[in-house]
């Protein structure tokens, strides 16, 4: 299947506000192509779903404890295209910023056939919907093979935690 390259405001703003995520297979191909140092360790936590479902009538301290528990219990590590300045590092707590693969408003992975899944299917979505698929992609990283890939990637060079 081929995917079009688009430079409309929605698409470019998506790449400028938060890098797209891919499957472990997508990321493996990007690593094999030699771009491993332009990736970062991002994470997914279903904190919102967990906390919002319990938040009614809870004292503030309990809400905070519940949030911390949710992060610890539900966090899934994911290798993703890096935010500029976070190459081969852990993503910031709020992983917002321009993708390192965006050059002159174009994704350099596109013509190489290496664009991650969310980038492929996010064509022309408004910016607010840019991360629409994160919960689904995160599930693909919640297994031993994906965890092994992450460890292999970290061991390729001087990964900065
Ligand atoms: S990898 Fe490409 S499509 Fe995805 S956010 Fe970066 S520049 Fe955009």
Backbone and ligand atoms as CSV (ligand in chain L), in Angstrom:
chain,resi,resn,atom,element,x,y,z
A,1,UNK,N,N,0.845,-1.198,0.000
A,1,UNK,CA,C,0.000,0.000,0.000
A,1,UNK,C,C,0.884,1.254,0.000
A,2,UNK,N,N,0.548,2.239,-0.836
A,2,UNK,CA,C,1.357,3.456,-0.831
A,2,UNK,C,C,0.614,4.562,-0.083
A,3,UNK,N,N,1.367,5.457,0.496
A,3,UNK,CA,C,0.786,6.545,1.277
A,3,UNK,C,C,1.261,7.855,0.706
A,4,UNK,N,N,0.331,8.825,0.638
A,4,UNK,CA,C,0.729,10.097,0.048
A,4,UNK,C,C,1.499,10.939,1.072
A,5,UNK,N,N,2.323,11.816,0.535
A,5,UNK,CA,C,3.026,12.780,1.373
A,5,UNK,C,C,2.233,14.068,1.320
A,6,UNK,N,N,2.014,14.689,2.473
A,6,UNK,CA,C,1.151,15.868,2.500
A,6,UNK,C,C,1.825,16.991,3.274
A,7,UNK,N,N,1.671,18.219,2.786
A,7,UNK,CA,C,2.249,19.370,3.496
A,7,UNK,C,C,1.161,20.348,3.928
A,8,UNK,N,N,-0.060,19.843,4.096
A,8,UNK,CA,C,-1.120,20.741,4.585
A,8,UNK,C,C,-0.804,21.117,6.044
A,9,UNK,N,N,-1.441,22.180,6.536
A,9,UNK,CA,C,-1.148,22.668,7.895
A,9,UNK,C,C,-1.384,21.598,8.949
A,10,UNK,N,N,-2.467,20.828,8.817
A,10,UNK,CA,C,-2.762,19.815,9.830
A,10,UNK,C,C,-1.646,18.782,9.923
A,11,UNK,N,N,-1.183,18.310,8.768
A,11,UNK,CA,C,-0.149,17.269,8.778
A,11,UNK,C,C,1.168,17.810,9.324
A,12,UNK,N,N,1.580,18.974,8.837
A,12,UNK,CA,C,2.867,19.524,9.286
A,12,UNK,C,C,2.798,19.901,10.767
A,13,UNK,N,N,1.677,20.463,11.198
A,13,UNK,CA,C,1.558,20.820,12.621
A,13,UNK,C,C,1.592,19.587,13.512
A,14,UNK,N,N,1.047,18.474,13.022
A,14,UNK,CA,C,1.125,17.220,13.787
A,14,UNK,C,C,2.578,16.836,14.028
A,15,UNK,N,N,3.392,16.873,12.970
A,15,UNK,CA,C,4.816,16.518,13.098
A,15,UNK,C,C,5.566,17.541,13.941
A,16,UNK,N,N,5.058,18.758,13.977
A,16,UNK,CA,C,5.726,19.804,14.772
A,16,UNK,C,C,5.313,19.768,16.235
A,17,UNK,N,N,4.213,19.101,16.542
A,17,UNK,CA,C,3.743,19.131,17.928
A,17,UNK,C,C,3.998,17.828,18.677
A,18,UNK,N,N,4.015,16.699,17.972
A,18,UNK,CA,C,4.328,15.446,18.661
A,18,UNK,C,C,4.635,14.361,17.629
A,19,UNK,N,N,5.788,13.686,17.770
A,19,UNK,CA,C,6.118,12.634,16.799
A,19,UNK,C,C,5.077,11.512,16.789
A,20,UNK,N,N,4.876,10.975,15.615
A,20,UNK,CA,C,3.943,9.848,15.494
A,20,UNK,C,C,4.583,8.586,16.068
A,21,UNK,N,N,3.764,7.611,16.373
A,21,UNK,CA,C,4.249,6.319,16.869
A,21,UNK,C,C,4.076,5.244,15.796
A,22,UNK,N,N,4.918,4.213,15.902
A,22,UNK,CA,C,4.826,3.092,14.980
A,22,UNK,C,C,4.771,1.782,15.731
A,23,UNK,N,N,4.553,0.721,14.999
A,23,UNK,CA,C,4.560,-0.618,15.587
A,23,UNK,C,C,6.017,-1.001,15.883
A,24,UNK,N,N,6.244,-2.030,16.696
A,24,UNK,CA,C,7.627,-2.493,16.882
A,24,UNK,C,C,8.285,-2.848,15.540
A,25,UNK,N,N,7.508,-3.407,14.604
A,25,UNK,CA,C,8.051,-3.738,13.280
A,25,UNK,C,C,8.496,-2.488,12.527
A,26,UNK,N,N,7.693,-1.420,12.594
A,26,UNK,CA,C,8.072,-0.142,11.947
A,26,UNK,C,C,9.395,0.359,12.508
A,27,UNK,N,N,9.491,0.314,13.835
A,27,UNK,CA,C,10.674,0.890,14.493
A,27,UNK,C,C,11.909,0.030,14.219
A,28,UNK,N,N,11.693,-1.283,14.153
A,28,UNK,CA,C,12.812,-2.183,13.826
A,28,UNK,C,C,13.407,-1.810,12.468
A,29,UNK,N,N,12.547,-1.500,11.501
A,29,UNK,CA,C,13.030,-1.119,10.161
A,29,UNK,C,C,13.795,0.209,10.221
A,30,UNK,N,N,13.313,1.141,11.022
A,30,UNK,CA,C,13.995,2.440,11.145
A,30,UNK,C,C,15.374,2.249,11.777
A,31,UNK,N,N,15.448,1.359,12.776
A,31,UNK,CA,C,16.737,1.057,13.415
A,31,UNK,C,C,17.670,0.405,12.393
A,32,UNK,N,N,17.147,-0.576,11.641
A,32,UNK,CA,C,17.978,-1.280,10.649
A,32,UNK,C,C,18.496,-0.333,9.582
A,33,UNK,N,N,17.743,0.731,9.306
A,33,UNK,CA,C,18.172,1.698,8.284
A,33,UNK,C,C,19.215,2.676,8.835
A,34,UNK,N,N,19.557,2.533,10.117
A,34,UNK,CA,C,20.638,3.356,10.683
A,34,UNK,C,C,20.189,4.615,11.391
A,35,UNK,N,N,18.887,4.715,11.661
A,35,UNK,CA,C,18.387,5.928,12.330
A,35,UNK,C,C,18.197,5.735,13.841
A,36,UNK,N,N,18.857,4.741,14.421
A,36,UNK,CA,C,18.567,4.439,15.837
A,36,UNK,C,C,18.820,5.619,16.777
A,37,UNK,N,N,19.767,6.479,16.428
A,37,UNK,CA,C,20.084,7.610,17.316
A,37,UNK,C,C,19.088,8.755,17.160
A,38,UNK,N,N,18.149,8.616,16.239
A,38,UNK,CA,C,17.119,9.659,16.079
A,38,UNK,C,C,15.776,9.217,16.669
A,39,UNK,N,N,15.857,8.173,17.496
A,39,UNK,CA,C,14.651,7.705,18.180
A,39,UNK,C,C,14.756,8.069,19.655
A,40,UNK,N,N,13.632,7.995,20.362
A,40,UNK,CA,C,13.666,8.248,21.820
A,40,UNK,C,C,12.762,7.225,22.506
A,41,UNK,N,N,12.938,7.120,23.817
A,41,UNK,CA,C,12.084,6.218,24.588
A,41,UNK,C,C,10.874,7.004,25.106
A,42,UNK,N,N,9.735,6.729,24.519
A,42,UNK,CA,C,8.507,7.397,24.954
A,42,UNK,C,C,7.709,6.395,25.811
A,43,UNK,N,N,6.561,6.802,26.287
A,43,UNK,CA,C,5.781,5.904,27.138
A,43,UNK,C,C,4.300,6.192,26.951
A,44,UNK,N,N,3.531,5.180,27.277
A,44,UNK,CA,C,2.079,5.337,27.302
A,44,UNK,C,C,1.576,4.953,28.686
A,45,UNK,N,N,0.685,5.735,29.223
A,45,UNK,CA,C,0.038,5.354,30.465
A,45,UNK,C,C,-1.447,5.621,30.324
A,46,UNK,N,N,-2.267,4.646,30.692
A,46,UNK,CA,C,-3.714,4.891,30.595
A,46,UNK,C,C,-4.206,5.518,31.899
A,47,UNK,N,N,-3.385,6.442,32.396
A,47,UNK,CA,C,-3.687,7.141,33.640
A,47,UNK,C,C,-5.059,7.815,33.606
A,48,UNK,N,N,-5.399,8.414,32.468
A,48,UNK,CA,C,-6.646,9.162,32.420
A,48,UNK,C,C,-7.838,8.250,32.656
A,49,UNK,N,N,-7.844,7.135,31.928
A,49,UNK,CA,C,-8.971,6.217,32.069
A,49,UNK,C,C,-9.047,5.688,33.493
A,50,UNK,N,N,-7.878,5.333,34.057
A,50,UNK,CA,C,-7.863,4.742,35.395
A,50,UNK,C,C,-8.324,5.746,36.446
A,51,UNK,N,N,-7.806,6.968,36.354
A,51,UNK,CA,C,-8.115,7.949,37.387
A,51,UNK,C,C,-9.526,8.486,37.238
A,52,UNK,N,N,-9.891,8.820,36.030
A,52,UNK,CA,C,-11.207,9.435,35.835
A,52,UNK,C,C,-12.317,8.489,36.287
A,53,UNK,N,N,-12.094,7.183,36.096
A,53,UNK,CA,C,-13.152,6.259,36.490
A,53,UNK,C,C,-13.293,6.180,38.019
A,54,UNK,N,N,-12.254,6.601,38.778
A,54,UNK,CA,C,-12.301,6.489,40.237
A,54,UNK,C,C,-12.414,7.828,40.958
A,55,UNK,N,N,-12.445,8.916,40.203
A,55,UNK,CA,C,-12.173,10.213,40.819
A,55,UNK,C,C,-13.324,10.759,41.668
A,56,UNK,N,N,-14.528,10.297,41.437
A,56,UNK,CA,C,-15.673,10.844,42.152
A,56,UNK,C,C,-15.529,10.657,43.662
A,57,UNK,N,N,-15.755,11.727,44.433
A,57,UNK,CA,C,-15.752,11.702,45.898
A,57,UNK,C,C,-14.416,11.295,46.529
A,58,UNK,N,N,-13.324,11.342,45.764
A,58,UNK,CA,C,-12.040,10.962,46.356
A,58,UNK,C,C,-11.348,12.190,46.936
A,59,UNK,N,N,-10.739,12.082,48.150
A,59,UNK,CA,C,-9.926,13.189,48.676
A,59,UNK,C,C,-8.720,13.411,47.764
A,60,UNK,N,N,-8.158,14.640,47.800
A,60,UNK,CA,C,-7.082,14.984,46.870
A,60,UNK,C,C,-5.888,14.040,46.992
A,61,UNK,N,N,-5.485,13.705,48.238
A,61,UNK,CA,C,-4.328,12.810,48.415
A,61,UNK,C,C,-4.560,11.455,47.766
A,62,UNK,N,N,-5.785,10.969,47.901
A,62,UNK,CA,C,-6.097,9.673,47.292
A,62,UNK,C,C,-6.025,9.757,45.771
A,63,UNK,N,N,-6.464,10.900,45.236
A,63,UNK,CA,C,-6.392,11.067,43.782
A,63,UNK,C,C,-4.936,11.037,43.332
A,64,UNK,N,N,-4.078,11.757,44.077
A,64,UNK,CA,C,-2.651,11.772,43.721
A,64,UNK,C,C,-2.056,10.373,43.798
A,65,UNK,N,N,-2.347,9.659,44.903
A,65,UNK,CA,C,-1.822,8.293,45.048
A,65,UNK,C,C,-2.306,7.401,43.923
A,66,UNK,N,N,-3.566,7.576,43.560
A,66,UNK,CA,C,-4.140,6.768,42.485
A,66,UNK,C,C,-3.441,7.048,41.161
A,67,UNK,N,N,-3.107,8.349,40.950
A,67,UNK,CA,C,-2.409,8.713,39.713
A,67,UNK,C,C,-1.043,8.049,39.666
A,68,UNK,N,N,-0.308,8.095,40.791
A,68,UNK,CA,C,1.032,7.492,40.816
A,68,UNK,C,C,0.922,5.987,40.590
A,69,UNK,N,N,-0.034,5.359,41.275
A,69,UNK,CA,C,-0.254,3.908,41.087
A,69,UNK,C,C,-0.532,3.589,39.630
A,70,UNK,N,N,-1.362,4.426,39.022
A,70,UNK,CA,C,-1.750,4.180,37.633
A,70,UNK,C,C,-0.551,4.249,36.715
A,71,UNK,N,N,0.321,5.238,36.983
A,71,UNK,CA,C,1.511,5.377,36.138
A,71,UNK,C,C,2.372,4.132,36.280
A,72,UNK,N,N,2.589,3.696,37.529
A,72,UNK,CA,C,3.471,2.546,37.759
A,72,UNK,C,C,2.871,1.279,37.163
A,73,UNK,N,N,1.566,1.103,37.359
A,73,UNK,CA,C,0.942,-0.144,36.921
A,73,UNK,C,C,0.779,-0.224,35.406
A,74,UNK,N,N,0.488,0.922,34.785
A,74,UNK,CA,C,0.008,0.864,33.405
A,74,UNK,C,C,0.968,1.406,32.363
A,75,UNK,N,N,2.163,1.834,32.783
A,75,UNK,CA,C,3.052,2.455,31.807
A,75,UNK,C,C,3.637,1.406,30.860
A,76,UNK,N,N,3.634,1.743,29.579
A,76,UNK,CA,C,4.229,0.881,28.561
A,76,UNK,C,C,5.318,1.683,27.858
A,77,UNK,N,N,6.534,1.133,27.785
A,77,UNK,CA,C,7.619,1.816,27.083
A,77,UNK,C,C,7.487,1.599,25.579
A,78,UNK,N,N,7.861,2.637,24.841
A,78,UNK,CA,C,7.714,2.624,23.377
A,78,UNK,C,C,8.896,3.362,22.765
A,79,UNK,N,N,9.495,2.801,21.744
A,79,UNK,CA,C,10.505,3.567,21.002
A,79,UNK,C,C,9.770,4.336,19.914
A,80,UNK,N,N,10.071,5.626,19.818
A,80,UNK,CA,C,9.358,6.475,18.860
A,80,UNK,C,C,10.335,7.449,18.213
A,81,UNK,N,N,9.955,8.035,17.085
A,81,UNK,CA,C,10.772,9.127,16.551
A,81,UNK,C,C,10.991,10.178,17.645
A,82,UNK,N,N,12.205,10.716,17.701
A,82,UNK,CA,C,12.540,11.633,18.802
A,82,UNK,C,C,12.007,13.039,18.559
A,83,UNK,N,N,11.717,13.704,19.660
A,83,UNK,CA,C,11.523,15.148,19.632
A,83,UNK,C,C,12.913,15.758,19.474
A,84,UNK,N,N,13.030,16.802,18.662
A,84,UNK,CA,C,14.338,17.438,18.487
A,84,UNK,C,C,14.920,17.807,19.852
A,85,UNK,N,N,16.165,17.419,20.098
A,85,UNK,CA,C,16.813,17.666,21.389
A,85,UNK,C,C,16.718,16.473,22.329
A,86,UNK,N,N,15.932,15.471,21.966
A,86,UNK,CA,C,15.783,14.273,22.818
A,86,UNK,C,C,16.224,13.013,22.068
A,87,UNK,N,N,17.053,13.155,21.057
A,87,UNK,CA,C,17.500,12.005,20.285
A,87,UNK,C,C,18.282,11.037,21.177
A,88,UNK,N,N,17.898,9.760,21.102
A,88,UNK,CA,C,18.523,8.660,21.858
A,88,UNK,C,C,18.471,8.917,23.367
A,89,UNK,N,N,17.379,9.523,23.794
A,89,UNK,CA,C,17.144,9.803,25.205
A,89,UNK,C,C,15.721,9.401,25.561
A,90,UNK,N,N,15.431,9.561,26.862
A,90,UNK,CA,C,14.062,9.367,27.320
A,90,UNK,C,C,13.242,10.609,26.965
A,91,UNK,N,N,12.013,10.409,26.548
A,91,UNK,CA,C,11.138,11.539,26.227
A,91,UNK,C,C,10.872,12.364,27.481
A,92,UNK,N,N,10.607,13.664,27.322
A,92,UNK,CA,C,10.221,14.455,28.494
A,92,UNK,C,C,8.866,13.996,29.011
A,93,UNK,N,N,8.543,14.375,30.271
A,93,UNK,CA,C,7.274,13.945,30.873
A,93,UNK,C,C,6.091,14.313,29.971
A,94,UNK,N,N,6.110,15.522,29.457
A,94,UNK,CA,C,5.099,15.904,28.458
A,94,UNK,C,C,5.790,15.878,27.098
A,95,UNK,N,N,5.636,14.785,26.372
A,95,UNK,CA,C,6.436,14.618,25.148
A,95,UNK,C,C,5.877,15.422,23.965
A,96,UNK,N,N,6.065,16.725,24.058
A,96,UNK,CA,C,5.525,17.620,23.036
A,96,UNK,C,C,6.679,18.365,22.386
A,97,UNK,N,N,6.714,18.364,21.069
A,97,UNK,CA,C,7.772,19.075,20.355
A,97,UNK,C,C,7.904,18.557,18.942
A,98,UNK,N,N,8.796,19.181,18.182
A,98,UNK,CA,C,8.918,18.847,16.755
A,98,UNK,C,C,9.710,17.560,16.545
A,99,UNK,N,N,9.248,16.760,15.626
A,99,UNK,CA,C,9.899,15.476,15.326
A,99,UNK,C,C,11.234,15.703,14.622
A,100,UNK,N,N,12.223,14.921,15.017
A,100,UNK,CA,C,13.566,15.047,14.437
A,100,UNK,C,C,13.605,14.660,12.958
A,101,UNK,N,N,12.612,13.896,12.513
A,101,UNK,CA,C,12.598,13.472,11.107
A,101,UNK,C,C,11.920,14.489,10.185
A,102,UNK,N,N,11.467,15.593,10.756
A,102,UNK,CA,C,10.830,16.627,9.934
A,102,UNK,C,C,11.900,17.608,9.455
A,103,UNK,N,N,12.085,17.650,8.145
A,103,UNK,CA,C,13.064,18.591,7.568
A,103,UNK,C,C,12.378,19.375,6.470
A,104,UNK,N,N,12.434,20.688,6.555
A,104,UNK,CA,C,11.753,21.558,5.582
A,104,UNK,C,C,10.287,21.170,5.413
A,105,UNK,N,N,9.638,20.912,6.527
A,105,UNK,CA,C,8.219,20.538,6.556
A,105,UNK,C,C,7.923,19.231,5.829
A,106,UNK,N,N,8.897,18.378,5.687
A,106,UNK,CA,C,8.705,17.072,5.059
A,106,UNK,C,C,9.261,15.977,5.961
A,107,UNK,N,N,8.585,14.849,5.962
A,107,UNK,CA,C,9.076,13.691,6.719
A,107,UNK,C,C,10.133,12.979,5.885
A,108,UNK,N,N,11.359,12.917,6.386
A,108,UNK,CA,C,12.417,12.285,5.584
A,108,UNK,C,C,12.250,10.763,5.524
A,109,UNK,N,N,11.411,10.212,6.385
A,109,UNK,CA,C,11.187,8.754,6.352
A,109,UNK,C,C,10.200,8.354,5.253
A,110,UNK,N,N,9.402,9.313,4.810
A,110,UNK,CA,C,8.333,8.990,3.859
A,110,UNK,C,C,8.883,8.360,2.576
A,111,UNK,N,N,9.834,9.049,1.946
A,111,UNK,CA,C,10.329,8.554,0.648
A,111,UNK,C,C,11.157,7.277,0.810
A,112,UNK,N,N,11.561,6.986,2.041
A,112,UNK,CA,C,12.323,5.752,2.295
A,112,UNK,C,C,11.394,4.577,2.613
A,113,UNK,N,N,10.093,4.849,2.647
A,113,UNK,CA,C,9.128,3.792,2.978
A,113,UNK,C,C,9.180,3.403,4.446
A,114,UNK,N,N,9.612,4.326,5.305
A,114,UNK,CA,C,9.820,3.989,6.718
A,114,UNK,C,C,8.900,4.762,7.657
A,115,UNK,N,N,7.915,5.438,7.129
A,115,UNK,CA,C,7.058,6.258,7.996
A,115,UNK,C,C,6.296,5.356,8.980
A,116,UNK,N,N,6.307,5.717,10.283
A,116,UNK,CA,C,5.581,4.899,11.268
A,116,UNK,C,C,4.063,4.915,11.043
A,117,UNK,N,N,3.412,3.905,11.568
A,117,UNK,CA,C,1.982,3.685,11.318
A,117,UNK,C,C,1.118,4.942,11.543
A,118,UNK,N,N,1.261,5.592,12.679
A,118,UNK,CA,C,0.400,6.754,12.940
A,118,UNK,C,C,0.603,7.854,11.919
A,119,UNK,N,N,1.846,8.025,11.474
A,119,UNK,CA,C,2.123,9.039,10.448
A,119,UNK,C,C,1.434,8.685,9.140
A,120,UNK,N,N,1.390,7.386,8.835
A,120,UNK,CA,C,0.745,6.948,7.593
A,120,UNK,C,C,-0.750,7.203,7.618
A,121,UNK,N,N,-1.374,6.943,8.776
A,121,UNK,CA,C,-2.834,6.998,8.804
A,121,UNK,C,C,-3.372,8.318,9.346
A,122,UNK,N,N,-2.471,9.239,9.730
A,122,UNK,CA,C,-2.928,10.502,10.310
A,122,UNK,C,C,-3.125,11.586,9.260
A,123,UNK,N,N,-3.134,11.191,8.013
A,123,UNK,CA,C,-3.196,12.172,6.931
A,123,UNK,C,C,-4.319,13.187,7.141
A,124,UNK,N,N,-3.937,14.434,7.241
A,124,UNK,CA,C,-4.844,15.594,7.266
A,124,UNK,C,C,-5.788,15.641,8.459
A,125,UNK,N,N,-5.493,14.866,9.505
A,125,UNK,CA,C,-6.316,15.000,10.717
A,125,UNK,C,C,-6.010,16.331,11.372
A,126,UNK,N,N,-6.994,16.954,12.024
A,126,UNK,CA,C,-6.682,18.164,12.784
A,126,UNK,C,C,-5.664,17.850,13.875
A,127,UNK,N,N,-4.895,18.840,14.255
A,127,UNK,CA,C,-3.810,18.654,15.227
A,127,UNK,C,C,-4.295,18.006,16.522
A,128,UNK,N,N,-5.492,18.396,16.983
A,128,UNK,CA,C,-5.986,17.870,18.252
A,128,UNK,C,C,-6.207,16.365,18.211
A,129,UNK,N,N,-6.337,15.809,17.020
A,129,UNK,CA,C,-6.557,14.364,16.902
A,129,UNK,C,C,-5.272,13.606,16.603
A,130,UNK,N,N,-4.153,14.324,16.659
A,130,UNK,CA,C,-2.911,13.732,16.173
A,130,UNK,C,C,-2.553,12.437,16.875
A,131,UNK,N,N,-2.852,12.351,18.184
A,131,UNK,CA,C,-2.436,11.175,18.937
A,131,UNK,C,C,-3.576,10.200,19.194
A,132,UNK,N,N,-4.520,10.274,18.364
A,132,UNK,CA,C,-5.731,9.479,18.421
A,132,UNK,C,C,-5.483,7.991,18.562
A,133,UNK,N,N,-4.406,7.482,17.928
A,133,UNK,CA,C,-4.190,6.041,17.891
A,133,UNK,C,C,-3.227,5.531,18.957
A,134,UNK,N,N,-2.760,6.390,19.844
A,134,UNK,CA,C,-1.763,5.968,20.836
A,134,UNK,C,C,-2.183,4.747,21.661
A,135,UNK,N,N,-3.399,4.682,22.194
A,135,UNK,CA,C,-3.731,3.513,23.028
A,135,UNK,C,C,-3.616,2.202,22.258
A,136,UNK,N,N,-3.944,2.247,20.967
A,136,UNK,CA,C,-3.911,1.014,20.171
A,136,UNK,C,C,-2.477,0.627,19.828
A,137,UNK,N,N,-1.672,1.619,19.464
A,137,UNK,CA,C,-0.272,1.325,19.146
A,137,UNK,C,C,0.460,0.864,20.408
A,138,UNK,N,N,0.142,1.487,21.549
A,138,UNK,CA,C,0.816,1.122,22.807
A,138,UNK,C,C,0.626,-0.356,23.119
A,139,UNK,N,N,-0.538,-0.893,22.822
A,139,UNK,CA,C,-0.795,-2.313,23.123
A,139,UNK,C,C,0.187,-3.218,22.374
A,140,UNK,N,N,0.637,-2.782,21.200
A,140,UNK,CA,C,1.570,-3.593,20.414
A,140,UNK,C,C,2.962,-3.631,21.042
A,141,UNK,N,N,3.214,-2.721,22.002
A,141,UNK,CA,C,4.516,-2.660,22.673
A,141,UNK,C,C,4.488,-3.351,24.035
A,142,UNK,N,N,3.348,-3.849,24.416
A,142,UNK,CA,C,3.211,-4.439,25.754
A,142,UNK,C,C,3.416,-5.953,25.692
A,143,UNK,N,N,4.619,-6.344,25.294
A,143,UNK,CA,C,4.929,-7.780,25.215
A,143,UNK,C,C,6.446,-7.973,25.285
A,144,UNK,N,N,6.874,-9.223,25.478
A,144,UNK,CA,C,8.299,-9.502,25.692
A,144,UNK,C,C,9.156,-9.168,24.467
A,145,UNK,N,N,8.646,-9.442,23.251
A,145,UNK,CA,C,9.447,-9.156,22.054
A,145,UNK,C,C,9.751,-7.666,21.950
A,146,UNK,N,N,8.738,-6.838,22.224
A,146,UNK,CA,C,8.924,-5.388,22.137
A,146,UNK,C,C,9.898,-4.915,23.226
A,147,UNK,N,N,9.779,-5.502,24.420
A,147,UNK,CA,C,10.697,-5.117,25.508
A,147,UNK,C,C,12.136,-5.498,25.142
A,148,UNK,N,N,12.294,-6.646,24.489
A,148,UNK,CA,C,13.625,-7.075,24.044
A,148,UNK,C,C,14.183,-6.084,23.014
A,149,UNK,N,N,13.329,-5.654,22.082
A,149,UNK,CA,C,13.744,-4.682,21.072
A,149,UNK,C,C,14.224,-3.388,21.734
A,150,UNK,N,N,13.516,-2.959,22.767
A,150,UNK,CA,C,13.900,-1.733,23.478
A,150,UNK,C,C,15.276,-1.898,24.126
A,151,UNK,N,N,15.497,-3.048,24.769
A,151,UNK,CA,C,16.796,-3.267,25.416
A,151,UNK,C,C,17.918,-3.333,24.382
A,152,UNK,N,N,17.660,-4.015,23.257
A,152,UNK,CA,C,18.654,-4.098,22.168
A,152,UNK,C,C,19.012,-2.699,21.671
A,153,UNK,N,N,17.985,-1.890,21.491
A,153,UNK,CA,C,18.178,-0.520,20.984
A,153,UNK,C,C,18.999,0.311,21.966
A,154,UNK,N,N,18.676,0.185,23.256
A,154,UNK,CA,C,19.418,0.957,24.269
A,154,UNK,C,C,20.894,0.554,24.283
A,155,UNK,N,N,21.156,-0.720,23.985
A,155,UNK,CA,C,22.535,-1.219,24.064
A,155,UNK,C,C,23.357,-0.932,22.804
A,156,UNK,N,N,22.742,-0.282,21.824
A,156,UNK,CA,C,23.466,-0.013,20.574
A,156,UNK,C,C,24.499,1.089,20.719
A,157,UNK,N,N,24.316,1.959,21.684
A,157,UNK,CA,C,25.255,3.076,21.830
A,157,UNK,C,C,25.133,3.659,23.207
A,158,UNK,N,N,25.406,4.934,23.328
A,158,UNK,CA,C,25.344,5.580,24.633
A,158,UNK,C,C,23.956,6.173,24.837
A,159,UNK,N,N,23.010,5.290,25.135
A,159,UNK,CA,C,21.647,5.775,25.416
A,159,UNK,C,C,21.667,6.571,26.699
A,160,UNK,N,N,21.055,7.746,26.680
A,160,UNK,CA,C,21.047,8.601,27.863
A,160,UNK,C,C,19.689,8.522,28.545
A,161,UNK,N,N,19.657,7.956,29.766
A,161,UNK,CA,C,18.382,7.816,30.493
A,161,UNK,C,C,18.062,9.092,31.243
L,1,LIG,S1,S,8.210,10.376,11.646
L,1,LIG,FE1,FE,7.593,11.620,9.911
L,1,LIG,S2,S,5.345,11.537,9.905
L,1,LIG,FE2,FE,6.022,10.879,11.921
L,1,LIG,S3,S,5.982,12.752,13.134
L,1,LIG,FE3,FE,8.063,12.491,12.351
L,1,LIG,S4,S,8.130,13.741,10.489
L,1,LIG,FE4,FE,5.967,13.383,11.018
